[in-house]
Amino acid sequence: MRDDTGIPRRTLLQGAAVLGAAALAGGAVAGGYAPAFAEDGQKAAPVQAGGDAAPQEGVQYGFLVRMSNCVNCQQCVEACRKANNTPEGVPARRTVVPYKTANGQKVYVSTACMHCEDPACATVCPAKAIAKGEGGVVTVDRNRCIGCKYCYQACPFGVPHYTSEGMDKCDLCLEAGVALGDTPNCASACKFRALHFGTIEELAAASGGRAQRIDASTGPSYLLA
């Protein structure tokens, strides 16, 4: 099965990363990617979005990844694992994936659930265990999950994984006690300003409109720059 762009489903994010890295290496390209460093070599201004903000009606929260800033330190993954009490041997809700661009440059993408506008996982769930709620956050009720793995098959990014309690994935640390609209532990832990949280509108505006949303039919709430 292939996604809308003709890229195999499980490599869709890789395709997006390659496009973004091309911009990092050669400046802006069609679609609006841009480097996280200015032409004079100075660091671009950090994205100021999200965090300790009251949720607004009709907003969609998501993430922005500045790939040139990510050094694969794994702090976001460790913070996610600790906050959500993920046992050893069970995949964390967040992961950092390395990719190589067409010119051989290695880049990293910190990724988790994309909290899509039209989540395919929720559409196919026969138990109605997955729902899209306030702030556009996609959550799973593991008490209703029957472990059929339909959600994994439907997700363009292969996000869902399973424990003895059912399907598990990122919920913006709501279960971990982070209030809706506050910065999740993964983004708080990033010391290199590579991972940012906020509403999609905030993140796009704070990047000067240079960040681009990952393109898929489900409408991922994830931006790359």
GIVENLIN-V740220 format. One line per field, one symbol per residue. ss: DSSP state (H for helix, E for strand, - for the rest). psi: psi as a letter, one per 20 degrees, with the letter a starting at -180 (. if undefined). A space follows every 10 residues. Layout:
BEGIN
ss=???
psi=???
END
This chain:
BEGIN
ss=-E-----EHH HHHHHHHHHH HHHHHH---- ------E--- --E------- ---------- EEEEE----- ----HHHHHH HHH------- ----EEEEEE -----EEEEE E--------H HHHH-----E EE-HHH-EEE ---------H HHHH------ EEE--EEE-- ---------- ----HHHHH- ----EEEEEH HHHHHH---- -EE------- -EEE-
psi=qqahiipqgi jghgghhggg hhhhhjaqrp ijqqqjqrhj iqpqpqpnqr okppqqpjro qaqppohihp jlijhhghhg gghjlpqqip qqiqqppqqp rhjjpprqop qbpilqhmoh ghhioiilip qobpjjpprp oihipjkijh hghhpijkgp rqaiiaqqrp kkkghjjpqp hqprhghhio ijkhpqqaqh ggggghjkjh qpppoqhimq mpqq.
END
